[in-house]
Each structure stands twice: as C-alpha cells, then as structure tokens.
Amino acid sequence: MTLGELAEALGAELKGGDPSAEVLGIAGLEEVGPGQISYVQDARLLRRGEATPALALIAPEDCASEIKPLLSTADPRLAFAHALRILVPAGPPLQGVHPTAVIGEDVALGEGAAVGAHAVVGDGARLGARVQIHPLAIVGRGAQIGDDSIIHPHVTLYEGVRLGARVIVHAGSVVGSAGFGYVEDGEKLLHIPHVGTVVIEDEVEIGAGVTIDRATTGATVIGRGTKIDNLVHVAHNVKIGRNCVVAGQTGFSGSVTLGDGVVLAGQTGVADHVTVGRGAKAGARAAITRDIPDGVTVLGNPARPLGEQLRIEAALGKLPELRREMRKLAARIAALERARGGKRD
C-alpha cells in the first residue's frame, strides 16, 4: 500500500511526502522503523515522532511538520486503530469441523461455522453463520451463539447461555457458572440453585480469564458493545448496560446494575444491589458501596465524588504537619495550666 492509498483509506489528509511511497508497516513511536508509520496524539509527541525514522506520522489536524509527512485526522488514535487493521490483517479464520471435535445431537451449525480440535459442542446448541469455536473450547447444551462470534481456546460456555452476534470471548473465560449464593440450613450452608441464564448482547468483547455467573432466576446481562478486560468477575443477576468499559480485576457483587456508558478502572469493586448511573466513571480501586448518580466520577474507598475525594487526599497529606501542630498546642496548653497552678475555667 502506498502512503496516498493509506491516507484515502483512513479518510486522512496527507500533508507533505510522496503519495507513491510504499508503506512497509506500522509501529509505536518507540519501535517504528524506516518505511513504517506511527501516530502521535498531540504536538508534544509530534517532536518525538519527528526524531524517529518513521515514513510518516498520523497526527491531529492542528499539527504541522516540516520534517515528517503527516496523515492529518481529527482522531489520531482511531485512525491508528484502523491502520493496524489494514496493514496487519488478522490471520485466516478456522475452517470446517476438526475430526477430533465432539458435536452433540441436534446441533445447528450456521453457514461457514467452524469448530476446532478437541472442542465440544453440546446437544441442541445453535451456532450462527461464521462462528468460530477454537480448540478445546466447550459450548454447553442448548447454548446459542450469534453470527460472526469468536470463542477462543479453553472458553467454557455453560448450558443455555445466549451470545449475540460479533461477540468475542478470549481464552479461559467461563460464562454461565452457578452464582455464589448460599443460605444457612442448620449448621451447614445450602447452595441456592441458580436456574437463570446469561445473555451477552451483540458486539461485546470479553477478555481472558473472565467469569460471568448465571442468574438465580432471570438473566445476567452484558449490554451491547460493552468491553470487559481480563480477570473480571461478574456475579449473578448483574445487569451491565451498553457500551460500558470495565478494566481488569474489577469485581461485581450480585444484582449490580450499570447504566449505559459506564467506565470502571482497574480493581474497582461494586457492592451488591448497587446502581451505577449512566455515564458514571470510577477511578482505580474504587470501592462503590452505594448508588452513583448519572455522569458522576468517583474515587477512593469508600468511593466518593472526585472533588470531595481529592480534598480528602490533600488533607491526608497534611496529617503529619497537623499532628506536630497539635502536639505543640497541647504542650502550650499544659504549660499555661501549670502557670495557673493547674486551675481550669
């Protein structure tokens, strides 16, 4: 692909450079080589990019350079993502059903669906068109997977779970295991049967090592377009809205509700039956123990609105100084009392 062709494919304006120059690859600023392109997010990084051997740089529209050709665009990071897809295409998809795969009775395989080596597809499962079940994955009895979804190795989909179209589940994740619910029965704990299911809507991506529990009754739901990072736990009856972003090691207790567009940073914890409003955000390690209104950003343990938490943290930094002042004041008071013969008003 030439530089001019890439600019056209990205909808970017080529500023400077030879449109016929061949693009040999794409890389980040730290490793970019001759003939490759990279991207910069702002003018500060542009100076670093100019010092690299890159052929050209994807850059914001307000940037200009006399050193490097620029692929000028309103959103450089988005253009970089598209360029990666264009210049480093994914490998070939799985084809057909491997001889070692185990396919149950009354299984529906859509056109172009593929099942890899030693994978298991249970009785009555329904796989849409072009679904890919990678080696050693397990699709439980009666599970449903929509068109163009990809199930990576060692994923376990329990019976009856439902995945929409263009869903990606990465290696080692478990969808539909029983929820963590017990009731005291005399001196022992009795597990509460979880007879519900899990519904994952279209275009959801689930990272590696994620666990999503089935509902006690009804459904645990992951909304359309939501992206879940590695090592996240979603408990029974959780409802996650559309286009949410959940970072690694976040944990949801049972019956949590997230509105659309919520963003939770790494190691966030959400207590049971809490509602996090539409568009709310939580910083890393936030402990959300009560409802968060729409659009509010919280931080800390327990999670508080960002401004309040920042004031608390600023005050905590002054505690050693305040402690010294308190000691001085206590000493002065003691001295005054001694001077007055220990009398108090």
C-alpha positions as CSV (number, residue, x, y, z in Angstrom):
1,M,0.0,0.0,0.0
2,T,1.2,3.5,-0.8
3,L,1.1,6.4,1.5
4,G,-1.5,8.1,-0.6
5,E,-3.7,4.9,-0.6
6,L,-3.4,4.6,3.1
7,A,-4.5,8.3,3.6
8,E,-7.5,7.7,1.4
9,A,-8.4,4.5,3.3
10,L,-8.2,6.4,6.6
11,G,-10.0,9.5,5.4
12,A,-7.0,11.5,6.4
13,E,-5.3,14.4,4.6
14,L,-1.7,13.7,3.6
15,K,0.4,16.8,4.4
16,G,3.8,16.5,2.7
17,G,5.6,13.5,1.5
18,D,5.4,11.3,-1.6
19,P,2.0,9.8,-2.1
20,S,3.5,6.9,-4.0
21,A,5.9,6.0,-1.2
22,E,5.4,2.4,-0.1
23,V,4.2,1.8,3.4
24,L,6.2,-1.2,4.9
25,G,4.5,-1.5,8.2
26,I,3.1,0.2,11.4
27,A,4.5,0.6,14.9
28,G,4.6,2.7,18.0
29,L,7.0,5.6,18.4
30,E,9.4,3.5,20.5
31,E,9.9,0.8,17.8
32,V,9.0,2.4,14.5
33,G,11.5,1.8,11.7
34,P,12.2,3.1,8.2
35,G,9.2,2.8,5.8
36,Q,6.8,2.4,8.7
37,I,4.2,4.8,10.0
38,S,3.3,5.6,13.6
39,Y,0.9,8.1,15.3
40,V,1.1,11.0,17.8
41,Q,-1.7,12.2,19.9
42,D,-0.6,15.9,20.3
43,A,2.0,18.4,19.4
44,R,4.3,17.5,22.3
45,L,4.6,13.9,20.9
46,L,5.0,15.2,17.4
47,R,8.5,16.4,18.3
48,R,9.4,12.9,19.4
49,G,7.9,11.4,16.3
50,E,9.9,13.7,14.1
51,A,13.1,12.3,15.6
52,T,12.2,8.7,14.6
53,P,12.9,7.1,11.2
54,A,9.2,6.8,10.5
55,L,8.0,7.3,6.9
56,A,5.0,9.3,8.1
57,L,3.0,10.1,11.3
58,I,-0.7,10.0,11.9
59,A,-1.3,13.3,13.7
60,P,-4.1,15.7,14.8
61,E,-5.4,18.2,12.3
62,D,-3.8,21.2,14.2
63,C,-0.3,19.7,13.9
64,A,2.2,20.8,11.2
65,S,5.7,19.5,10.4
66,E,8.5,20.4,8.1
67,I,10.3,17.2,8.9
68,K,7.8,14.4,8.5
69,P,4.8,13.8,6.3
70,L,1.6,13.8,8.3
71,L,-1.6,11.8,7.9
72,S,-3.8,14.5,9.3
73,T,-7.0,13.4,11.1
74,A,-9.5,14.5,13.8
75,D,-8.9,11.4,15.9
76,P,-5.3,10.0,15.5
77,R,-5.8,7.1,17.9
78,L,-8.9,5.9,16.0
79,A,-7.0,6.3,12.7
80,F,-4.1,4.3,14.1
81,A,-6.5,1.5,15.1
82,H,-7.9,1.4,11.5
83,A,-4.4,1.5,10.1
84,L,-3.5,-1.5,12.2
85,R,-6.4,-3.4,10.8
86,I,-5.4,-2.5,7.3
87,L,-1.7,-3.1,7.5
88,V,-1.6,-6.0,9.9
89,P,-4.7,-8.1,8.9
90,A,-5.8,-11.0,11.2
91,G,-4.8,-14.5,10.3
92,P,-7.1,-16.8,8.4
93,P,-10.2,-18.0,10.3
94,L,-10.9,-21.6,11.3
95,Q,-12.4,-23.7,8.6
96,G,-14.7,-26.6,8.9
97,V,-15.2,-29.1,11.8
98,H,-12.0,-30.7,13.0
99,P,-12.1,-34.5,13.1
100,T,-11.4,-34.5,16.9
101,A,-14.2,-32.1,17.7
102,V,-17.2,-33.6,19.5
103,I,-20.5,-32.4,18.1
104,G,-23.7,-33.4,20.1
105,E,-27.1,-34.3,18.7
106,D,-29.4,-31.7,17.2
107,V,-26.7,-29.1,16.8
108,A,-27.3,-26.3,14.3
109,L,-24.1,-25.1,12.6
110,G,-24.6,-21.9,10.5
111,E,-23.1,-21.4,7.2
112,G,-19.3,-21.2,7.5
113,A,-19.2,-22.1,11.2
114,A,-16.1,-23.8,12.3
115,V,-15.2,-26.0,15.3
116,G,-11.5,-26.6,16.2
117,A,-9.6,-29.5,17.5
118,H,-10.9,-31.2,20.7
119,A,-13.7,-28.6,21.1
120,V,-17.1,-29.8,22.4
121,V,-20.5,-28.6,21.2
122,G,-23.3,-29.9,23.4
123,D,-26.7,-31.2,22.3
124,G,-29.1,-28.7,20.9
125,A,-26.6,-25.9,20.7
126,R,-27.1,-23.2,18.0
127,L,-24.1,-21.7,16.2
128,G,-24.7,-18.8,13.8
129,A,-23.0,-18.2,10.5
130,R,-19.2,-17.9,10.5
131,V,-19.0,-18.6,14.2
132,Q,-15.5,-19.9,15.3
133,I,-15.1,-22.3,18.2
134,H,-11.4,-22.6,18.8
135,P,-9.6,-25.7,20.1
136,L,-10.5,-27.1,23.5
137,A,-13.5,-24.7,24.0
138,I,-16.7,-26.1,25.4
139,V,-20.2,-25.0,24.3
140,G,-22.8,-26.3,26.6
141,R,-26.1,-28.0,25.9
142,G,-28.6,-25.6,24.3
143,A,-26.2,-22.6,24.2
144,Q,-26.8,-20.1,21.4
145,I,-24.0,-18.1,19.6
146,G,-24.8,-15.4,17.1
147,D,-23.2,-14.8,13.7
148,D,-19.5,-13.9,13.4
149,S,-18.7,-14.6,17.1
150,I,-15.4,-16.0,18.1
151,I,-14.9,-18.3,21.0
152,H,-11.2,-18.7,21.9
153,P,-9.4,-21.7,23.3
154,H,-10.4,-23.1,26.7
155,V,-13.5,-21.0,27.0
156,T,-16.4,-22.7,28.7
157,L,-20.0,-21.7,27.8
158,Y,-22.4,-23.4,30.2
159,E,-25.7,-24.8,29.1
160,G,-28.4,-22.4,27.9
161,V,-26.3,-19.2,27.7
162,R,-27.0,-16.8,24.9
163,L,-24.4,-14.8,23.0
164,G,-25.3,-12.3,20.3
165,A,-23.6,-11.5,17.0
166,R,-19.9,-10.5,16.7
167,V,-19.2,-11.4,20.3
168,I,-15.5,-12.2,21.2
169,V,-14.7,-14.3,24.3
170,H,-11.0,-14.7,25.0
171,A,-9.2,-17.7,26.3
172,G,-10.0,-19.3,29.6
173,S,-13.2,-17.3,30.3
174,V,-16.3,-19.0,31.9
175,V,-19.8,-17.9,31.1
176,G,-22.8,-19.3,33.0
177,S,-21.3,-21.0,36.0
178,A,-23.5,-21.1,39.1
179,G,-23.7,-17.9,41.2
180,F,-22.2,-17.6,44.7
181,G,-25.4,-17.8,46.8
182,Y,-25.9,-19.8,50.0
183,V,-28.4,-19.9,52.8
184,E,-28.0,-21.3,56.3
185,D,-29.6,-24.7,56.9
186,G,-29.0,-25.5,60.5
187,E,-25.2,-25.9,60.9
188,K,-24.5,-26.1,57.2
189,L,-24.7,-23.8,54.1
190,L,-27.1,-24.8,51.4
191,H,-26.3,-23.6,47.9
192,I,-29.2,-21.8,46.3
193,P,-29.9,-23.2,42.8
194,H,-29.2,-20.8,40.0
195,V,-31.6,-21.7,37.3
196,G,-31.3,-18.5,35.3
197,T,-29.0,-17.8,32.4
198,V,-26.5,-15.3,30.9
199,V,-27.4,-13.1,28.0
200,I,-24.5,-11.4,26.2
201,E,-25.7,-8.9,23.5
202,D,-24.1,-8.1,20.2
203,E,-20.5,-6.8,19.8
204,V,-19.4,-7.5,23.3
205,E,-15.8,-8.4,23.9
206,I,-14.8,-10.4,27.0
207,G,-11.1,-10.7,28.0
208,A,-9.2,-13.7,29.2
209,G,-10.0,-15.3,32.5
210,V,-13.3,-13.6,33.0
211,T,-16.1,-15.3,35.0
212,I,-19.7,-14.4,34.4
213,D,-22.2,-16.2,36.7
214,R,-25.7,-17.2,35.6
215,A,-28.7,-15.6,37.4
216,T,-30.5,-17.2,40.3
217,T,-33.6,-16.6,38.2
218,G,-33.9,-14.5,35.1
219,A,-30.7,-13.4,33.4
220,T,-27.3,-11.9,34.0
221,V,-27.0,-9.4,31.1
222,I,-24.0,-7.8,29.4
223,G,-25.2,-4.9,27.1
224,R,-24.4,-4.4,23.5
225,G,-20.9,-3.0,22.7
226,T,-19.6,-3.4,26.2
227,K,-15.9,-4.3,26.6
228,I,-14.6,-6.3,29.6
229,D,-10.9,-6.6,30.4
230,N,-9.1,-9.7,31.7
231,L,-9.8,-11.2,35.1
232,V,-13.1,-9.5,35.8
233,H,-15.8,-11.3,37.9
234,V,-19.5,-10.6,37.1
235,A,-21.8,-12.2,39.8
236,H,-25.3,-13.5,39.4
237,N,-28.1,-11.2,38.1
238,V,-25.8,-8.3,37.3
239,K,-27.1,-6.0,34.5
240,I,-24.4,-4.1,32.6
241,G,-25.6,-1.5,30.1
242,R,-24.5,-0.8,26.6
243,N,-21.0,0.4,25.6
244,C,-19.5,0.1,29.1
245,V,-15.8,-0.3,29.7
246,V,-14.7,-2.5,32.6
247,A,-11.0,-2.7,33.3
248,G,-9.0,-5.7,34.7
249,Q,-9.7,-7.3,38.2
250,T,-12.9,-5.4,38.7
251,G,-15.5,-7.4,40.7
252,F,-19.3,-7.1,40.7
253,S,-21.4,-8.5,43.6
254,G,-24.8,-9.9,42.9
255,S,-27.6,-7.8,41.3
256,V,-25.5,-4.8,40.5
257,T,-26.9,-2.5,37.7
258,L,-24.7,-0.4,35.4
259,G,-26.2,2.2,33.1
260,D,-25.0,2.7,29.6
261,G,-21.5,4.1,29.0
262,V,-20.1,3.5,32.5
263,V,-16.3,3.3,32.8
264,L,-14.7,1.4,35.7
265,A,-10.9,1.5,36.1
266,G,-8.9,-1.5,37.3
267,Q,-9.7,-3.3,40.6
268,T,-12.9,-1.4,41.1
269,G,-15.3,-3.2,43.5
270,V,-19.1,-2.8,43.4
271,A,-21.2,-4.0,46.3
272,D,-24.4,-6.0,45.8
273,H,-27.6,-4.3,44.6
274,V,-25.8,-1.0,43.9
275,T,-26.8,1.0,40.8
276,V,-24.1,2.9,38.9
277,G,-25.8,5.6,36.7
278,R,-25.4,6.2,33.0
279,G,-22.1,7.7,32.0
280,A,-20.6,7.4,35.5
281,K,-16.9,6.7,36.0
282,A,-14.8,5.2,38.8
283,G,-11.1,5.5,39.3
284,A,-8.8,2.6,40.0
285,R,-9.5,0.6,43.2
286,A,-12.7,2.5,43.9
287,A,-15.0,0.7,46.4
288,I,-18.5,1.5,45.3
289,T,-20.8,0.8,48.2
290,R,-23.8,3.0,47.4
291,D,-25.6,4.2,44.3
292,I,-23.8,6.6,41.9
293,P,-25.9,9.2,40.0
294,D,-25.6,9.6,36.3
295,G,-22.5,11.2,35.0
296,V,-20.6,11.3,38.3
297,T,-17.0,10.4,38.6
298,V,-16.0,8.7,41.9
299,L,-12.7,7.7,43.5
300,G,-11.5,6.1,46.7
301,N,-12.6,3.7,49.4
302,P,-15.4,4.2,50.0
303,A,-16.0,5.8,46.6
304,R,-16.8,9.5,46.8
305,P,-17.3,12.2,44.1
306,L,-14.0,13.1,42.6
307,G,-13.7,16.6,44.0
308,E,-14.6,15.5,47.5
309,Q,-12.1,12.6,47.4
310,L,-9.3,14.8,46.1
311,R,-9.9,17.3,49.0
312,I,-9.7,14.4,51.5
313,E,-6.5,13.1,50.0
314,A,-5.0,16.6,50.1
315,A,-5.9,16.8,53.8
316,L,-4.4,13.4,54.4
317,G,-1.1,14.6,53.1
318,K,-1.1,17.3,55.7
319,L,-1.7,15.0,58.7
320,P,1.9,14.7,59.8
321,E,2.1,18.5,59.9
322,L,-1.2,18.8,61.7
323,R,-0.1,16.2,64.2
324,R,3.0,18.2,65.0
325,E,0.9,21.4,65.4
326,M,-1.4,19.5,67.8
327,R,1.5,18.4,69.9
328,K,2.8,22.0,70.1
329,L,-0.7,23.3,71.1
330,A,-1.1,20.5,73.7
331,A,2.3,21.5,75.1
332,R,1.4,25.2,75.3
333,I,-1.9,24.4,77.0
334,A,-0.2,22.2,79.5
335,A,2.4,25.0,80.2
336,L,-0.4,27.6,80.7
337,E,-2.2,25.3,83.1
338,R,1.0,24.8,85.1
339,A,1.5,28.5,85.2
340,R,-2.0,28.9,86.6
341,G,-1.5,26.3,89.2
342,G,-3.4,23.6,87.3
343,K,-6.7,25.6,87.5
344,R,-9.2,25.4,84.7
345,D,-12.0,27.9,84.0
